[in-house]
């Protein structure tokens, strides 16, 4: 596939749409775009470095963009990306999108990783971006609904990879987390404390909490509470046990506390959930 670029224009704001997409070599030092001084606006930009290097300035901080890096920005916003190293062209892939969902995914990834991220050239994010460009260049795909679907699939790959980057805690941390999770799933019905769990895992309880927060964005005790509620929901629908007995079997130390926590999750009492089979036809709900 040869280097090329394409733009799409329509007034349909009801779906995710591609604004432009392309693959090119930047060779001129005149290549410079300021996010708050562009005639076009209302879209988001993903730009990936295949080779060479560019730069982006965001809120007065400059970031290099070497091979394997990409930036995510919204238009308009306070940034400027540019090329200045004339010894080697800056080879890039880019995708500009319009739509509320694109802005939401951009906000999520930027919050998790920052405006500048790294991905390998053979990662799903870059592979799917190449495939999207190929469909347009070689198959002459221009249908806005097909392109919207392809662009959305690409955004899902981006969101998934960002979540995986966030959850990366190393081999040792992963082993500890698996051990902790297995213990909580097996012992959810018994009285457990953070100290007991940390002792079982053989690490400091503060380190354990940091691992949980980095991996699953929750605390060990909140993870335990999720498992208890899951078990309670299943028992409410699959047995005739009294609500008080179910709470006790699922590790809640009092009926009132069980009812309070259950309402936080389901916005109704355990008895109401048991009765509302038509509105909530689930024998099990998982919070993991």
C-alpha positions as CSV (number, residue, x, y, z in Angstrom):
1,X,0.0,0.0,0.0
2,X,1.3,3.4,-1.0
3,X,1.4,6.5,1.2
4,X,-1.9,8.4,0.9
5,X,-4.4,10.4,2.8
6,X,-8.2,10.8,2.7
7,X,-10.8,13.2,4.1
8,X,-14.5,12.7,4.6
9,X,-17.2,15.3,5.0
10,X,-20.8,14.9,6.0
11,X,-23.3,16.5,8.4
12,X,-24.3,13.3,10.2
13,X,-23.6,14.0,13.9
14,X,-25.6,10.9,15.1
15,X,-22.7,8.5,14.6
16,X,-18.9,8.3,14.9
17,X,-17.4,9.5,11.7
18,X,-13.9,9.7,10.2
19,X,-12.7,13.2,9.5
20,X,-9.4,12.2,7.9
21,X,-6.9,9.4,7.8
22,X,-3.5,9.0,6.2
23,X,0.1,7.8,6.0
24,X,2.9,10.2,5.0
25,X,6.4,11.4,5.4
26,X,7.0,14.8,6.9
27,X,10.1,16.6,5.5
28,X,9.4,20.3,5.9
29,X,10.1,22.3,9.0
30,X,7.0,24.3,8.1
31,X,4.9,21.4,9.3
32,X,3.4,22.8,12.5
33,X,-0.2,22.7,13.8
34,X,-1.5,24.6,16.8
35,X,-4.6,23.1,18.4
36,X,-6.1,26.5,19.3
37,X,-5.6,28.2,15.9
38,X,-7.0,25.8,13.4
39,X,-9.9,26.6,11.0
40,X,-11.3,23.1,11.5
41,X,-12.4,22.0,14.9
42,X,-14.6,19.5,16.7
43,X,-12.5,16.4,16.1
44,X,-9.9,14.3,17.9
45,X,-6.5,13.3,16.6
46,X,-4.4,10.1,16.9
47,X,-1.0,10.4,15.3
48,X,1.6,7.6,15.4
49,X,5.3,7.7,14.6
50,X,6.5,4.9,12.3
51,X,10.0,6.3,11.9
52,X,11.9,9.5,12.4
53,X,10.8,11.9,15.2
54,X,8.4,14.8,15.7
55,X,7.5,16.8,18.8
56,X,4.4,18.0,20.6
57,X,4.1,20.8,23.0
58,X,1.2,20.6,25.5
59,X,0.6,23.2,28.1
60,X,4.2,24.5,27.7
61,X,5.7,21.0,28.1
62,X,7.5,19.5,25.1
63,X,7.4,15.7,24.4
64,X,9.5,14.0,21.8
65,X,7.6,11.6,19.5
66,X,10.1,8.9,18.4
67,X,9.3,5.6,16.7
68,X,6.6,3.7,18.5
69,X,5.0,6.7,20.1
70,X,1.7,8.4,19.4
71,X,-0.2,11.4,20.7
72,X,-3.9,12.0,21.4
73,X,-5.4,15.5,21.4
74,X,-8.7,17.2,20.8
75,X,-9.4,20.2,18.6
76,X,-9.5,22.8,19.9
77,X,-7.0,22.5,22.8
78,X,-3.7,24.1,23.9
79,X,-1.1,22.1,22.0
80,X,1.2,22.3,19.0
81,X,2.8,19.4,17.1
82,X,5.6,20.0,14.7
83,X,8.7,18.6,12.8
84,X,12.2,20.1,13.1
85,X,14.7,17.3,12.6
86,X,15.5,17.6,8.9
87,X,18.1,14.8,8.9
88,X,15.4,12.2,8.6
89,X,11.7,12.4,7.6
90,X,9.0,11.9,10.2
91,X,6.9,9.0,9.0
92,X,3.4,9.0,10.5
93,X,0.0,7.3,10.5
94,X,-2.9,9.4,11.6
95,X,-6.6,9.2,12.2
96,X,-9.0,12.1,13.0
97,X,-12.4,11.2,14.3
98,X,-15.6,13.1,15.1
99,X,-18.3,12.1,17.6
100,X,-19.1,12.1,21.3
101,X,-17.8,8.5,21.7
102,X,-14.4,9.4,20.3
103,X,-14.1,12.3,22.7
104,X,-15.0,10.0,25.6
105,X,-12.4,7.4,24.6
106,X,-9.8,10.1,24.2
107,X,-10.6,11.5,27.7
108,X,-10.3,8.0,29.2
109,X,-7.0,7.1,27.5
110,X,-5.4,10.5,28.3
111,X,-6.5,10.2,31.9
112,X,-4.9,6.7,32.1
113,X,-1.7,7.3,30.1
114,X,-1.4,10.9,29.2
115,X,-1.4,12.6,25.8
116,X,1.7,10.7,24.6
117,X,1.5,6.9,24.6
118,X,3.6,4.0,23.3
119,X,2.5,1.1,21.1
120,X,4.5,-1.5,19.1
121,X,4.1,-1.3,15.4
122,X,2.6,-4.8,15.3
123,X,0.2,-4.1,18.2
124,X,-3.6,-4.5,17.5
125,X,-4.0,-0.7,17.7
126,X,-1.6,0.0,14.8
127,X,-2.5,-3.1,12.8
128,X,-6.2,-2.2,12.9
129,X,-5.3,1.4,11.9
130,X,-3.4,0.1,8.9
131,X,-6.3,-2.2,8.0
132,X,-8.7,0.7,8.2
133,X,-6.5,2.7,5.8
134,X,-6.2,-0.3,3.5
135,X,-10.0,-0.7,3.3
136,X,-10.3,2.9,2.2
137,X,-7.3,2.9,-0.2
138,X,-7.6,-0.4,-1.9
139,X,-11.3,-1.3,-1.5
140,X,-12.5,2.3,-2.0
141,X,-14.7,2.0,1.0
142,X,-16.6,5.2,1.6
143,X,-19.9,4.2,3.1
144,X,-20.1,6.2,6.3
145,X,-21.8,3.4,8.3
146,X,-19.2,0.8,7.4
147,X,-16.4,3.3,8.1
148,X,-18.0,4.2,11.4
149,X,-18.1,0.5,12.4
150,X,-14.4,0.1,11.4
151,X,-13.4,3.2,13.3
152,X,-15.3,2.0,16.4
153,X,-13.5,-1.3,16.3
154,X,-10.3,0.5,16.2
155,X,-11.3,2.6,19.2
156,X,-12.1,-0.6,21.1
157,X,-8.6,-1.9,20.4
158,X,-7.2,1.4,21.7
159,X,-9.4,1.3,24.8
160,X,-8.6,-2.3,25.5
161,X,-4.8,-1.8,25.1
162,X,-5.0,1.2,27.4
163,X,-6.7,-0.9,30.1
164,X,-4.1,-3.6,29.7
165,X,-1.2,-1.1,30.1
166,X,-2.9,0.2,33.2
167,X,-3.2,-3.2,34.7
168,X,0.5,-4.2,34.0
169,X,1.9,-4.9,37.5
170,X,4.8,-7.3,36.7
171,X,5.1,-11.1,37.0
172,X,5.5,-11.1,40.8
173,X,2.6,-8.7,41.3
174,X,0.4,-10.8,39.1
175,X,1.2,-13.9,41.1
176,X,0.3,-12.2,44.3
177,X,-2.9,-10.8,42.9
178,X,-4.0,-14.2,41.6
179,X,-3.3,-15.7,45.1
180,X,-5.2,-12.9,46.8
181,X,-8.2,-13.1,44.5
182,X,-8.4,-16.9,44.8
183,X,-8.3,-16.6,48.6
184,X,-11.1,-14.0,48.6
185,X,-13.3,-16.1,46.2
186,X,-12.9,-19.2,48.3
187,X,-13.3,-17.6,51.7
188,X,-15.8,-14.8,51.1
189,X,-18.3,-16.4,53.5
190,X,-15.9,-16.2,56.4
191,X,-14.8,-13.1,58.5
192,X,-11.8,-11.7,56.7
193,X,-9.6,-8.7,57.3
194,X,-6.9,-7.0,55.3
195,X,-4.3,-8.2,57.7
196,X,-5.4,-11.8,57.2
197,X,-5.2,-11.5,53.5
198,X,-1.8,-9.8,53.5
199,X,-0.5,-12.5,55.8
200,X,-1.8,-15.2,53.4
201,X,-0.1,-13.5,50.5
202,X,3.1,-12.9,52.4
203,X,3.4,-9.2,51.7
204,X,2.7,-5.9,53.5
205,X,-1.0,-4.9,53.4
206,X,-0.2,-1.4,52.0
207,X,1.7,-3.0,49.1
208,X,-1.2,-5.3,48.6
209,X,-3.6,-2.4,48.4
210,X,-1.4,-0.6,45.8
211,X,-1.3,-3.8,43.7
212,X,-5.1,-4.0,43.7
213,X,-5.5,-0.3,42.9
214,X,-3.1,-0.5,40.0
215,X,-4.5,-3.7,38.6
216,X,-8.2,-3.5,39.1
217,X,-8.8,0.0,40.4
218,X,-10.3,-1.1,43.6
219,X,-9.3,-2.2,47.1
220,X,-9.0,-5.8,48.4
221,X,-12.0,-5.3,50.7
222,X,-14.1,-3.8,47.9
223,X,-13.2,-6.8,45.8
224,X,-14.3,-9.1,48.6
225,X,-17.6,-7.2,48.9
226,X,-18.2,-7.7,45.2
227,X,-17.8,-11.4,45.6
228,X,-20.2,-11.5,48.6
229,X,-22.9,-9.6,46.7
230,X,-22.5,-11.9,43.7
231,X,-23.0,-14.9,45.9
232,X,-26.0,-13.3,47.6
233,X,-27.7,-12.5,44.2
234,X,-27.3,-16.1,43.1
235,X,-28.8,-17.5,46.4
236,X,-31.7,-15.1,46.3
237,X,-32.7,-16.4,42.9
238,X,-31.8,-20.1,43.1
239,X,-32.8,-21.0,46.7
240,X,-35.7,-20.4,49.1
241,X,-33.3,-19.5,52.0
242,X,-34.4,-16.6,54.2
243,X,-32.8,-13.3,53.3
244,X,-31.2,-13.1,56.8
245,X,-29.7,-16.6,56.2
246,X,-28.3,-15.6,52.8
247,X,-26.6,-12.6,54.3
248,X,-25.0,-14.7,56.9
249,X,-23.9,-17.3,54.5
250,X,-22.3,-14.6,52.3
251,X,-20.2,-13.1,55.0
252,X,-22.3,-10.2,56.1
253,X,-22.2,-9.8,59.9
254,X,-25.7,-8.4,60.3
255,X,-29.0,-8.3,58.4
256,X,-29.0,-4.5,58.4
257,X,-25.5,-4.3,56.9
258,X,-26.4,-6.8,54.3
259,X,-29.4,-4.8,53.3
260,X,-27.5,-1.6,53.2
261,X,-24.7,-2.9,51.0
262,X,-27.2,-4.7,48.7
263,X,-29.1,-1.5,48.1
264,X,-25.9,0.3,47.2
265,X,-25.3,-2.3,44.4
266,X,-28.9,-2.9,43.2
267,X,-30.9,0.1,44.4
268,X,-33.4,-2.2,46.0
269,X,-33.6,-4.5,49.0
270,X,-32.7,-8.2,48.7
271,X,-36.4,-9.1,49.1
272,X,-37.4,-6.7,46.3
273,X,-34.7,-8.2,44.0
274,X,-36.0,-11.7,44.7
275,X,-39.5,-10.7,43.7
276,X,-38.7,-8.7,40.6
277,X,-37.9,-11.6,38.3
278,X,-39.5,-10.1,35.3
279,X,-37.7,-6.7,35.5
280,X,-34.4,-8.3,36.6
281,X,-34.3,-11.9,35.1
282,X,-30.8,-12.7,36.3
283,X,-29.7,-15.7,38.3
284,X,-26.2,-14.3,38.6
285,X,-24.6,-10.9,38.2
286,X,-20.8,-10.5,38.1
287,X,-18.9,-7.3,39.2
288,X,-15.4,-8.3,38.1
